[in-house]
Amino acid sequence: MYGRDPWGGPLEINATDSATDDDRSRNLNDVDRAALSRPLDETQQSWLLGPTEQKKKKYVDLGCIIVSRKIFVWTVGIVVAAALLAGFITLIVKTVPRHHHKNPPPDNYTIALHKALKFFNAQKSGKLPRHNNVSWRGNSGLQDGKGDSGSFYKDLVGGYYDAGDTIKFNFPMAYAMTMLSWSVIEYSAKYEAAGELAHVRELIKWGTDYFLKTFNSTADSIDDLVSQVGAGNTDDGSTDPNDHYCWMRPEDMDYKRPVTTCNGGCSDLAAEMAAALASASIVFKDNREYSKKLVHGAKTVYQFGRTRRGRYSAGTAESAKFYNSSMYWDEFIWGGAWLYYATGNVTYLDLITKPTMAKHAGAFWGGPYYGVFSWDNKLAGAQLLLSRLRLFLSPGYPYEEILRTFHNQTSIVMCSYLPYFNKFNRTRGGLIELNHGDPQPLQYAANAAFLATLYSDYLDAADTPGWYCGPNFYSTNVLREFARTQIDYILGKNPRKMSYLVGFGPKYPKHVHHRGASIPKNKVKYNCKGGWKWRDSKKPNPNTIEGAMVAGPDKRDGFRDVRTNYNYTEPTLAGNAGLVAALVALSGEEEASGTIDKNTIFSAVPPLFPTPPPPPAPWKP
């Protein structure tokens, strides 16, 4: 029987095993030599030596891709390390106390702006909103204009009291609303940054809502206009109860408040009211229906003023004693400019750029009060407003000549504000005497500070570094420095170290000439004469009328904090409006101080295509 030799050779197996041990040993040796004489294959080696160590694979099969094992290991390691690092950082961030970086504190101009706007809340007449933010004020004047049979108005509730009294003088009130609107149009971003944009818009609307009641604002033409609510004449020793004879809280008024109307010869009032409504329509252009209503009213009342020529304070009008208007031509330019910007109707631009209009307004007169911008004379403001048109839109012929004149006159006015020239005197403390030493100087200084700052911002926006005063060139920084010195004086940088803005700084007037602020809110109603004891009291006012800019010092920087002397201690709407405009223009970070809104005011103005000038006359030999 034969079997397969596992070493490769034949093997004979005998049935009978009779070999000796020596024979077996010898046979095995022969087999070993025969097997070792041939090389072993791989299978045979595995049988003999057992399993061998396998080599590591150089690649890893990931199914969709084959990558190097080394790269795969490094990648996995990096991912794991990054995850551990991210977790560690997250743990640190969550456990370490956070330090919030606070915004820098507001500058003095922004702080003062908050307060100056609050004064208008204290002057509101009518049913006050829930959050008026003046605790000692309440509803008042709720019967104004009611019950007048046959009148063209339904009621005259609302608006603002003018000063320390409770008369509503529509002429200076309209100017104040125009100034607030102008400042919002130019500096809305700054109001937004100060958190006051919604507030100032609400203040403007409070005024314009009232103005729309003072004439038939839905008609295309009118014959009457309200000029005043209340009375204050105490001449000839009259003891009839009125807003000046009595000293009462507005909430306690119980005497008759007459309404003064104008049915002819009130061009100045009508044009100023048109300016207030037209400028406000730009502020509220996001409210299309309300803006449209304001524009319609502005056009109607302006046309009334153009048709019925005359000064509203002429003759025996009571307003001549308190807010006498010197002319109406400046209001024609002022109101027409705002109507042009609000409507884009070139008819208004044609009208106000006639050389005769500028001549009648005194654009070429000069004189001691030239350049003094106020509730009475709008020429300096109107010229700056139209210089804006030339700087940014440059309408060309036929407007260029008169616009260049307005621009040049504006430059002359700015030169007159500088201390290098002697057009206006200054007090030893540095306050410019724009009203030549007369009482109540601060309102004029605040207005000038606003115009100077705004003009410098116009030039900066037009990439113009300055302007010429004669042969000398001055940078725009000079104008801003002038504005700062005047506003800083008002805020306390003066010889008396007195802030003339109530509630600002450690020292300010405590005996403000103001009925509501001087009488305590103690549920006691003081009658017409009963309040005189509070008027004549030497004690400080029980209520602080925060944000009121008082009339100011005299020409020697002197100031008497006496309630009965209104030439020192009485605030006004017109004065505070100019101050608000100057404060917002100067507020904010220094590097962002010149940021005006170049385009909003032109939103209704269509593209101008200048008419080519007429050809020259034919040559004659």
Salt bridges, closest charged atoms under 4 A:
ASP17 OD2 - ARG24 NH2 2.91
ASP21 OD1 - ARG24 NH1 2.91
ASP23 OD1 - ARG26 NH2 2.38
ASP30 OD1 - ARG33 NH2 2.34
ASP144 OD2 - LYS168 NZ 2.92
ASP144 OD1 - ARG257 NE 2.85
ASP155 OD1 - LYS213 NZ 3.01
ASP165 OD2 - HIS244 NE2 2.64
GLU186 OE1 - ARG388 NH2 2.79
GLU196 OE2 - HIS114 ND1 2.69
GLU196 OE1 - HIS199 ND1 2.78
GLU202 OE2 - LYS124 NZ 2.68
ASP209 OD2 - LYS205 NZ 2.98
ASP220 OD1 - HIS296 NE2 2.91
ASP223 OD1 - ARG308 NH2 2.76
ASP235 OD1 - LYS321 NZ 3.52
ASP243 OD1 - ARG257 NH1 2.66
GLU251 OE2 - ARG137 NE 2.59
GLU251 OE1 - ARG249 NH2 3.38
ASP252 OD2 - ARG249 NH1 3.93
ASP254 OD2 - LYS525 NZ 3.71
GLU272 OE1 - LYS378 NZ 3.02
ASP286 OD2 - ARG201 NH2 3.15
GLU331 OE2 - LYS378 NZ 2.63
GLU400 OE2 - ARG390 NH2 2.80
GLU400 OE2 - ARG404 NH1 3.54
ASP457 OD1 - ARG480 NH1 2.71
GLU481 OE1 - ARG484 NH1 3.80
ASP536 OD1 - ARG535 NE 2.98
GLU546 OE2 - LYS115 NZ 2.58
GLU546 OE1 - LYS118 NZ 3.02
ASP561 OD2 - HIS511 ND1 3.28
GLU590 OE2 - ARG484 NH2 2.93
